[in-house]
Amino acid sequence: DTGVSQDPRHKITKRGQNVTFRCDPISEHNRLYWYRQTLGQGPEFLTYFQNEAQLEKSRLLSDRFSAERPKGSFSTLEIQRTEQGDSAMYLCASSLDLREGNEQFFGPGTRLTVL
Amino acid sequence: LAKTTQPISMDSYEGQEVNITCSHNNIATNDYITWYQQFPSQGPRFIIQGYKTKVTNEVASLFIPADRKSSTLSLPRVSLSDTAVYYCLVGGNSGNTPLVFGKGTRLSVIA
């Protein structure tokens, strides 16, 4: 399978715990995005990378959230001191930054439940 | 970024053509119009992108009038497997800018 993969697919944690999610983009894609989606809403942008550089962070990305893409390949999203409001689907997408490129490829998401 | 307005939900019978219209009155000169599809428990999937007039691919057609203040996604002869949420997005080229999603249109296809 050469698509975007995310791990784990599901995560249940207790409030106050730290969690880390991983995203493996399509191998030649240099852009990687993180989104969050709650029930009944469309995905909301969190942050994105071009290669290993983090280019933009949404105001939704509080200090408890951190994302990395150390070698310009896979990325991790960590949430510290989780809160019940963090419960959501976390989606990763990748794209190839070309002038004519017009598509982001999404992974299946990691569903986080904070008890 | 331009705000979009689309119907919350639509129903259709199998085999019919479905047209979903999106309003984007404040679209900027350099904005593209892009549609994504999302099935339950999956990430969104790109359907089509256009700038003006008409774009067609193997899945859908996108009609954009001259003033670009609205657009219509047309799905020919829908099947049960087309039941999904369809998002209209307006902004930079979908491949290299963060996407701004609204609530989308929930399409239910009935046998």
Chai-1 contact restraints between the chains, C-beta under 6 A:
chainA,res_idxA,chainB,res_idxB,connection_type,confidence,min_distance_angstrom,max_distance_angstrom,comment,restraint_id
A,G42,B,Y87,contact,1.0,0.0,6.0,A-B,restraint_1
A,G42,B,F101,contact,1.0,0.0,6.0,A-B,restraint_2
A,G42,B,G102,contact,1.0,0.0,6.0,A-B,restraint_3
A,G42,B,K103,contact,1.0,0.0,6.0,A-B,restraint_4
A,G42,B,G104,contact,1.0,0.0,6.0,A-B,restraint_5
A,P43,B,F101,contact,1.0,0.0,6.0,A-B,restraint_6
A,F45,B,P98,contact,1.0,0.0,6.0,A-B,restraint_7
A,Y48,B,P98,contact,1.0,0.0,6.0,A-B,restraint_8
A,L91,B,G43,contact,1.0,0.0,6.0,A-B,restraint_9
A,S95,B,G95,contact,1.0,0.0,6.0,A-B,restraint_10
A,D97,B,N96,contact,1.0,0.0,6.0,A-B,restraint_11
A,G101,B,G95,contact,1.0,0.0,6.0,A-B,restraint_12
A,G101,B,N96,contact,1.0,0.0,6.0,A-B,restraint_13
A,N102,B,Q49,contact,1.0,0.0,6.0,A-B,restraint_14
A,N102,B,N93,contact,1.0,0.0,6.0,A-B,restraint_15
A,N102,B,S94,contact,1.0,0.0,6.0,A-B,restraint_16
A,N102,B,G95,contact,1.0,0.0,6.0,A-B,restraint_17
A,E103,B,F46,contact,1.0,0.0,6.0,A-B,restraint_18
A,E103,B,G95,contact,1.0,0.0,6.0,A-B,restraint_19
A,F106,B,G43,contact,1.0,0.0,6.0,A-B,restraint_20
A,F106,B,P44,contact,1.0,0.0,6.0,A-B,restraint_21
A,G107,B,G43,contact,1.0,0.0,6.0,A-B,restraint_22
A,P108,B,Q42,contact,1.0,0.0,6.0,A-B,restraint_23
A,P108,B,G43,contact,1.0,0.0,6.0,A-B,restraint_24
A,G109,B,G43,contact,1.0,0.0,6.0,A-B,restraint_25
